[in-house]
Amino acid sequence: MQQLMHQSHRWRAVILWALVASWLVGCSSNATSKSHDSTVYGPLTVRTATQQHALDAFLNRYVGAMSLNDRIGQMIYAQFAYNDCFDIVSCVQKYHPGGLIGYENVFSSFNQTKALTQNIQAAAPIPVIIGTDVEGGQENRLVSIYHNSYPAAADIANTGDVNYAYKKGREMAHDILTLGMNADLAPVVDVPCTGCGGSGRDFGYSPDSVTKYGGAWLQGLQDGGVIGTMKHFPGLGSATVDPHKGMPTVYKTKQDFETYDLAPYRALLASGNVPGMIMSTNIMIPDIDKDLPAELSPKIITDILRNELHYDGVVITDALYMGGLGQFFYKDVNGARVPDHLAHLVLLAIEAGDDFILGPFNQETMDASFAAIKAAIHAGDITEARINASVKRIIRLKVQYGLIPFNPNSLPGAPQPQYFTPAQAPIKP
């Protein structure tokens, strides 16, 4: 009986791999039949139920082979700038974070940055999503490398040229990818309120303009092989307080948010121009949730983003140490409010439905976050199924962008690609 079961599993694997191989061959023939230059690349796409079944089986196998520590690590989008204690390569070796974000103080030159990203991937048992925060204009974390070569979102929209917006997204992708990074926490799709004047970070002053030019820029970025991130969900266009310093509160009705702030998300998701990630943010909207800010609110992340807008990609928090969340650094102990640390916000974010947790930035916050998640699982407050759901989305994103080979038999720890140049990046079918 055991021999028959072994043969059954073996043949099932062979059949599954044959399905995947035939899909990839078909994708390759489709790609080569088009006129592509060496820098045309982007995410793989799933087109049929058979392909989806093969991908789901792969994700179940891959995630199922992970230890709990690895699964928790994959949910952490660690910050390797402004920290006070550890080397980032050592961090990757110890914690196996799923993602990293760096800022301008760690990017001093092209060669230094390229070597840094290569060392990070070489140290990672599971390939890392390495991102930065480059929107254009003044929001440029790569200023020491590429200087001020990227136009601001408002300048792009002012051209009235959608093709120009797409081209600038593609150029951004090329520059990011050649540094060994693979994600950008952009574009901003906030819609400035009437009379607010904007910040230069916005693609115009109406939902239609933001959708049109922000969507084209996003498509260019992702067609170029870099994971895009629409932000700041559900919208900071009417905020009058900087969430880095305080907690914005917007007294709009849910219907107002639906018809104005959420319009770019709804339109782009419905059109198929789907971002690899959506960033939630720190904003109080009492008409929707009077107790919790957006990124910590199940009513906003699960009910609206997941269930209403049907987004099943990766949701990433904004930085959980930002000043606006200071009032939530407390927990109840025997009826009394006592100071707590970042780990408490990590748990709230997971419970809300976020996948990537952007916030842990040193050994103390990493250790505390791991311990808090494990304790919550042990207590039954968070299930392993909930953790697995997020990790599958994160691993799926890495597969879609070529960071993890789509091989039904590969497991975490197997040899993986460590670095992509533009010419090596996957061709979009």
Secondary structure, 3 states (H helix, E strand, C coil): CHHHHHHHHHHHHHHHHHHHHHHHHHHHHHHHCCCCCCCCCCCCCCCCHHHHHHHHHHHHHHHHCCCHHHHHHHCEEEECCCCCCCCHHHHHHHHCCCEEECCHHHCCCHHHHHHHHHHHHHHCCCCCEEEECEEECCEECCHHHHCCCCCCHHHHHHCCCHHHHHHHHHHHHHHHHHCCCCEECCCECCCCCCCCCCCCCCCCCCHHHHHHHHHHHHHHHHHCCCECEEEEECCCCCCCCCCCCCCCECCCCHHHHHHHHCHHHHHHHHHCCCCCEEEECCCEECCCECCCCHHHCHHHHHHHHHHHCCCCCEEECCCCCCHHHHHHCEEEECCEEEECCHHHHHHHHHHHCCCEEECCCCHHHHHHHHHHHHHHHHHCCCCHHHHHHHHHHHHHHHHHCCCCCCCCCCCCCCCCCCCCCHHHCCCCC
